[in-house]
Amino acid sequence: MRVPDALLRHQITVEPYAGEGAYGAQHRHAIPNVRALVSEGTRMVRAADGRQVQATATVIAGPTLDCPPGSRITLPDGRTTTAITVTRHTAPGLPVPACTEVACE
């Protein structure tokens, strides 16, 4: 079971992180109109390298969202942010919706 589309009230654009290049971070083609639930608010999260970073938004989307850490995300208000952590929530066999949670800078 996946998170119901009725709960995903926002649309975001995701540019998946593709690695580092000669000129810095490289991103793949943008994925527009991704349905999501965006919650803006600050909280501390731990980045992949162990640093504590302040996240300013949390995005909940479907379980198949292609958004590795470092991806660029354009929020509904037009602000562009970067994915810090990506967590996939699943509960096979339980009546709990699967989703992807992204903490954004």
N, C-alpha and C positions, 0 to 999 in steps of 0.2 A: 504494500500500500504506500502511495506517495502522498505528500502534503497536498491537500485539495487546492485547485486553482482559485477557488473563491477566496482563499486566505491570502493569496499573492496579489496584493492590490496595486503594486508599483511596477514600473518598467525601468530597467537599467540597461546599460550597454557594457559588455565585458570585452576587453582586449586581453586574451590569455598570454601570460608570460612565456617567452620562448627561449630565454637564456640571455647571456651577455654577449655583446658584439663589440666591434672596434669603437663604436660611439656610445656605449652604455647598454642599458636594458633594451632588449628586442621583444616586440609583441607581435602576435599573429593578427590576422584580420579581425576586425571588430564583429562581435555578435550582438546585433541590436535587438531591442524589444524583448529582453529576457524578463519573464514574470518573476517578481520577488516581493518580499515583505522587508521594508527598510526601517530600521529603528535607529534614530540618531541619539547619541548619548555617549559620554565618555566612560571608559573602563580600562583597566590595565590588563594587557595580555602579554604572553611570552612569545617572542618571535622564534623562528627556527634556529637562529644562531644563539639563543639563550638570553638575548637582551629583553628587558621589560620595556614595552612600548605602549603608549596611550592610544587606544582605538577610539575613533570618534563616531563610528557607525557600525551596525551589525546588519548583514544581509542574510535572509533566509530564502532559499530557492529550491527548486526540484533536485532530486538526488543525482541527476546526470549533469549538473552544471560543470562546464569545463573552465575552471578558474584556479590555477595553481597559485601559491603565494608569489607575490610580485606582479600579479596581473593588474591592469588598470581598469577601474570601474567608474563609469559615469552614473551618478546618482540621479534620482528624479528631479532634483532642484538644479541640475546642471553642474554640480561640483564634481571634479575628478579626484579620485582617491586611489590608493594602492592596497591590495589585499595583503594582510599581514599573516593571518592564519586561516586555514580552510579545514573544517571538520565535517565529516560525513556521518550523519546519524542514521543508523538502521537498527531494526529490532525484528529480525526474521521470526515469523510465527506469532508475533504479538500485534494487536490492533493499534499500532502506533505508526504514524506516517514517517516515511523516510524523507530526509531532506539534507541539504548542504548549508552549513552555517559559515559565513565569511566575516571575519573581523577586519575592518578597514581603518587605515590611518586617517 
